[in-house]
Amino acid sequence: RELREKHDVESAVFLVDGAQHLQTALARASLRFQTERNGNRNAIERIFRELKRRTSSFSNCFSHVEPQTAEKWLQAFAAWLNAPN
């Protein structure tokens, strides 16, 4: 229910592992899913794990500063990252 409220998931196919509770929940919600134990699912999990790690590191580095300082740093970083080489 929460996924439907926050995201457009009607055409989505969820990649799940062998956890029966996930499959049952998706089936009850009439959402499509595909069981994957490796391949794309693992790649997606690696991306999210790295994103969580980087977010946590950023939070640790900027937890003591004013929000404006962190915002300015992010803007400068984005400009540097997107600058032509």
KAJO-V845170 format. One line per field, one symbol per residue. phi: phi as a letter, one per 30 degrees, with the letter a starting at -180 (. if undefined). psi: psi as a letter, one per 20 degrees, with the letter a starting at -180 (. if undefined). Layout:
phi: ???
psi: ???
//
This chain:
phi: .ddddcbdcdcdcdcbdddddddddddddhcdbbdbcaiedddddddddddddddddddddcdccdeddddddddddddddcddd
psi: ggghhhqnjhjqoppqbjohhgggghghjkqqrpppiachghgghgghghggghggggghhjhjrqhhgggggggggggghjqq.
//
